Structures are given as structure tokens and as C-alpha cells.
Amino acid sequence: MSLMSSLKCLECGQEYSAGEKLLKCRKCNGQLQVLYDYQEASERLDRKELKARRLGLWKYFELLPVMEKKNVVSLSEGGTPLRVCGRLNTALDVKNLYLKDETRNPTGSFKDRPISVAISKVLEFGGDTVVTASTGNVAASVAAYAAVANMRAYVFMPEKVPKNKMAQALLFGAVVVLVPGSTADDSLRLSKQVAERYGWYPVATAAEMNPYTIEGNKTIAFEIIEQLEWATPDWVVIPVGGGGNLGGNWKGFFEFQEMGLQESTPKIVGVQAEGCMPFVDAVRRGLKADEIQPWPNPETIASGLADAYPCDCLQALKGIHNSRGTVEAVSDQDILEAIFLLAKTEGIFAEPAAAASIAALKKLRENRTIDSSDLVVCEVTGSGLKQPSEASEALEMPKLIPATLKDFEKTFLSR
């Protein structure tokens, strides 16, 4: 059984039992947080027990909000590699650099973690139809997991979403609804209205709409600590769109510390694109969650970071402040350079949003926020195969030569 003990409203403090079918606080309509019996968890889940289990999201079943294993909907998500860098560390002058390679998830991004949890919870609630809003990765994930669970999925996407990401959702059988614009904000608003009208379950990864999704994100933190043989990184660098992944990671590091599985927590860096940086701006200006305003006219090649408003800023801000972390903004040119650098040094093709962590680390080394001796983990959150056009358009086209050895040698080997 899951060790989920209750749901607690982050705004008014009202608590509810673990068995209630809630997505929002019944008293104030505020955001809920999932709590667990950490004393019981520390007795049941020691390092030896966890090491004996097969790596993957659901090895942490007791610390996830699905009460019974029969309701788990899985495509073998999680358990992604923590790659020690062989060349990128030299290029960035970071001796102890690791990459958490989330491109290895079933649909190509870390979003499979929160969506596996969300769809499993809908199944436990007895639902058969789900609704989400997405700039691409969530759409693909929701469509895939809904297909496995035999649920109907309605996916609301901005019309300018990358076609590769839209294609995934369509192939998995979701009903895709295109909404004008380039960000998910209007799509999110409409998806909320549809969910409320028809009583369908929202599985957007914003915790304000579904408190269970962020629980999937925290398993990235669990895995990082285990894969480092229980060592704590000095820094973990995370791209930020809505903020749910950062908030989830912080919750994971906090819970492992609460259970005595690690002595300290890492500092967290939240990264956004310069063309859409409401969260970075908020941290730099010392704003509270309710003081953050939507970013005007978001514009960046990193569609996964183009959230005009960081819906999960409440928990993301907590992650930055409590970890004594920082934020960084990177340009589209920085991101493109990071895509090429990561591919050429470590053989990982990242989408623009995912490469933002590498671009940020480069800046943080240059301004000496991060020391060359620090142990650093960069999260590479999604595959470049989801959004290949930006990288391919920046490539120099290969030369066409006659099919002769002489021409090959003359063109490529002569000095």
C-alpha cells in the first residue's frame, strides 16, 4: 500500500484524508499537496531495500499517491541514466558533471513520470476521460498513457506547437484541439472550462489543477541520489516552464532527507529562456507567488519553456529559496550552442528546452557562481527528436561530390 497519509491545502492549511477524491481544496479552492507517513517510510524503505528493487518510477510506490498497485498504468518510465560526462565536463570546466538523461523515457521526455502517476490516479478514481493542455511533451505523454489505460484523451494545444509533438498525440489516438497562439495559456484556460463542464479529469502537470502529477517529478531526485550512491550534488540545474519539475525535485530531495536517506540537499538552479522568464524575474525581484505577472509576448525557440505564467511557482519558489539556489536566463543562441555542444561531446540530442540547463551551466561557470570542483547534475528533460527543426536549420549542409575516391580525397582530406 501507498504510505500517502493526507492531502493538505498550501493556502489555508485544511487537511483531507488520503482516500478523498480531490483535486483542489474544498474549503478555499486552493492547491493541495500530498503528504506521507515519513516515519513509516523510513522504517520500510532503507537504502538496502531500495537498492534491491529494479530502477524505475514505481520502485518508489510507497512514496507515490496511488493507493493500490493494481491501478498503476506504466510504460516503464523512469530509471533513466545518470551519465558521468567524459568530454562535456572539460568543455565547461566542471570536473564532476553528470547528466540526468530524461530523453530515455517512453515518449521522449520527463513528462512520462507525472503523467504515469496522474493517469493511474484517474483509473483509481474510476475515471474514463482525461483533459490536458500542452505545448507538446505533456500531450504526447497523456495520449500514450490514456491509450494504455483505455481512456479518452482531449488535448488542447497552441496552433504554433511543433508538428512533431502534435503528431505524437495524434498517433496515440488523442483528440487534439488547436487553440490560437504560441503558448499554452489559452489552451489551459479552455481545458479547465471543458473539464469543469463535463466532469472529466484534468491531467495537466500544473499542481494547481492536479496535485498528483508533481509526485512523479520527485522521483528524478530520488534516482539522482541513489545513482550517486547516496551522495548529494552541490547543484542540480533544471529547466523551468511552469515550475512543476523544479518543485517536484525539491520535494523529492526534501523527502529523502526527512527519511534519513541523505544528510543534506543540493542547491537548485531554475533556468528559463530570456524570451519568457517570469519565474527568473520573480526570484531576482524577490516576488511572492501571488505577485508574479504573466510574461508579455513570450518568444523563444524553447517551446517547452514558453509558459507565460509559471503555474507551479508556489512550490518552485520554495525549492529555490529552501535549497539556497539561484536562477539563470539564457538566450536562444545560448540554447542552440548548447544543443550542438551536448550532441558533439556526449551523444545526446536534446530539444531546446532541455539544452537550456547546459547553456545555464556555462554562464554560471563563467560568472563563478558554480565552482569547477562542484558536483553538478544537469537535467536533460526531453529529446531533440521532438523538435528537430531548430537545430537542423542551423546546420551547414553537407557537400555534394562526384562518387569517386579522388573527389572525396580532394574535398575532405586535402589541406
Phi, psi and omega in degrees: 000150173294149177264017174301127185255328183190174170242135181233133179286129180285349184257312182251350177086359180299136179249148180228154180290156183297336185276353183284141181273079185237145171243339179222162177294129181289336184276313186235003182066022181277176182282136180261150174237140180274130178244157183228166174275091187289334176294313178296321180297319181293331178281328184268329187242077175271178184300320181296316181296315181294321180296331182284344182271152179290135182298138180157165185303314189277003171294341179261032187310317183298336181256023176236156192274009176271121192286326182232139184296336181295342181265001182288129174249113188225147171239029182064042177285163180078187182066029183283155183292146167253100189273125171280131187282137179258335182229326182298325179299323178291317181298326182259358180059050174231110188295321184245079185245130179236151176241123173272105192270085181282358175294344184278358179291162188308317179257010171096010178208166180296345183297343177297333179293302180296328183285326174302316178294315184295314180294323177298320180290323176298318177299318179295326177284348181088017181279158178229000180220133181235156182227140175212165173234140189200152169267005173150301187291318177296321180302313180297317182293313179301316181298318182293312183288327175295323178298315179297322182275359182060045177248154172278141181230126174251120185243120180261123185227146174292146186298336182267017179294145177305133185299327179299321180288321177296321182299321179301312181298318180295317181297325180280357172098011179285155170273112182265127179246115180271135182238139180305145176117178182243354177244169185271004188295312178293323178298318180296317180299316180292321180297323177298316181297318180294316180299317180292320182296317188255359178072024178274159186271122176283128179238027170300148183279011173280122184296338178295336179260331183210107186287352185272335185296320183298338179293330176290323180298326185293341180292340173298315178297316178305312183294320180303313181296315178297316183291339174269016181056044174073014171278151180257127176297155171286322183221143169234124186255123190229125173296145183234123169251276175278339179101355183295324180291318178296312179299321179293318177301314180300319179298321179295314178297319179297316183293320177295324176292318179300327180273359179079017181273346174211152186273332184219175178239152180282161168281139183250136174252125174261127186244133174228166176278145180300333180280356176199091187226052180295326181287314177301315179299319181296316180295316181296328181266358179071031182280151171273167184304318183281000178259353183284133178253151177301144179285128182285131175051064178302135180211110179198153176288343180274082185301329180291347179252006187271044175273111182300328178230127180282095187303330181259032183297331182302310181278331178292318177299320177299320180297317179293312185291314183290333179272356184061038183270200182207181179229160177210145176245142182232149180278166176298325177294320176302318182294315178300316179297323179292322177302311181293319181297315181296318180294316185283336182261325187237359177070025178247125177262108184256147172288164184307315181299322182288325180286348181300329179295323178290317178300320180292318180300321178301315180292322182289334173284320181296323179266006173065023171294320176254133181272153182297337181270354181292149173272116188237136172242123173257129177271121177260100200274344182200154184284143176292343178292344177282334183214068188278344190296319183299317180289316184294326180291338181269356182278148173279128183292142180292157182279142176265125181231158172299151185279062178228149179298322181300315180292324176299311182295320180295320185280320189249340185249341180287148181253000000 
